[in-house]
Amino acid sequence: MERNEATGTPMTTDAPTRIHADRGAGTLEIEWADGHATVYGFEALRWLCPCAYCRGEAGMPGWLDSAPTLTPQQIQLTDLHLVGNYAISPHWADGHRTGYYPFRLLRERCPCPECTARREREATDTPDRRTPAGTHEEHR
């Protein structure tokens, strides 16, 4: 079985083969095992944060639910770590570092036109049985 160079995990469509944070451009680029490429702007990545503080827990809304205005420090990436073979952990200039972004989440939320159109088609074709971003059910 072929393994991912970046993580050592077996290749699947939601396994990255390359992850590159371009701080100058403010982007996170991910190349996937199936050849697809995803580019997240740092602001969009911060809005996607799945941690309990940002998304809420125990029925309580998270900080991002209040639709805050993000400061420059909140969207300035200072570091990026792999979490096992399943996620990345961005560290932000405001000190926030508790959001683990599973590869599956990053692939499912790919902002490219092709993936956005696919999600829109799926939403109109089938009843929405998916869980909201950042919920614990999503990260099984």
Salt bridges, closest charged atoms under 4 A:
GLU29 OE1 - ARG18 NH1 3.75
GLU31 OE2 - ARG18 NH1 3.42
ASP34 OD2 - ARG107 NH2 2.84
ASP79 OD2 - HIS81 NE2 3.14
ASP94 OD2 - ARG46 NH2 3.14
GLU108 OE2 - ARG104 NE 3.15
GLU122 OE1 - ARG118 NH1 3.46
ASP128 OD1 - ARG130 NE 3.39
GLU138 OE2 - ARG109 NH2 3.40
GLU138 OE1 - HIS139 NE2 3.39
